[in-house]
């Protein structure tokens, strides 16, 4: 059976990965969604595996929605990163509109934090409707020389954390993108791969590689090298 001409075209998202629980990219226990595709290409980016706009990573948005719907509690928020989420505005908008409606059925508030390498001014100019569906955004390109020590949700100190709603102001204002008791990095294993989730400080990944080599473990195809 084929879809009728009037059937809506399913919205598809280029997806690098989705993970729960995430505790290093925003307050509380979160669902993490990493989009695939980014043309910004910040030097020193630890997620270079998300740069290529790979059609092979396309998934129906319904799959992401089903995954979110099936997550256990606690679920305090959703963090969307990448890749560059705003380079898929149709899919990002459809996802955030669905989350906006779905979270009304939740017993506790679920906030939405979106990371972007674009400036807030550019997002306000080009994607104001999408910003209206976010509780907070962390904006600006990653600048390796401004990667500073200490736990932080920011990759570098030039980046800006902006609360956009009452829930966003409650959870993000006054934090300056840094929480002292937040774990700087998480380790997850899925599909035979090891994922490091969070914001490493400059040199952390090279030091990790060296320590693993000393233990006889070699990492191949790492995401922070092109």
C-alpha positions, 0 to 999 in steps of 0.5 A: 500500500502506498501513501495517498497524495494527501498523506503528510510527508513524515518529518525526518531528522539526521540523528547522530545518537540519543541517550538517557540518562544525561547528567552532564549537559544541563540540570538534573537527569536528562534525555540527550539528542545529538543531531548529525550535520554541521558546517560551522566546523569549530577548530578543536571540536570533540564531536567531529563525527557529527559534522558530515550531513549524512543521509544514512543517519536520517530517522523518522521523527516518530522514532525519536518521539517514541523513544522520549515517550518510553523513558523512565523517570526521572526526566528533568529536561531534554538537551539537543546538541549536535552537530548543529541543530538549527541547520535542520530547522524543519525537523528541529521545529517539529521535534520541539513542537511535539515536546511542547505538547507532550510535556504538558502531560508530564507530572513534573516540568521538563525543560528544553536546552538547545546548543548552537554554534550560531550567535544568539543574534543570528538565531533571533534573526533567522529562527525566532519561532524555534527559539520560542519553543526552547527554555534555554539556549547555549550559543556561540562557536567553540573557541579552543583557546577559551576552553577554561578549567572547571565543570561547565555546560559551556565548551568555551567561555565566549559561549552564552547561556540564555534563559528564554522562558519562566522555566528556563529562568528558574533552572538556568539563570544565575548558573552561568553555565556551570554547576559545581557538583555536575559531573564533567563527563559521562561514559556510556557504552552502546552498539559496541562503542564507548561514548563520552558525554559532556564538555571536556577541558582542553587536553582531557581527551589526549590525556585520556588516550595516553592513560588508556594506551598505558593500560594497553587499550587503543582508541580508534576512530575517535570523534575529536579528530578528523 
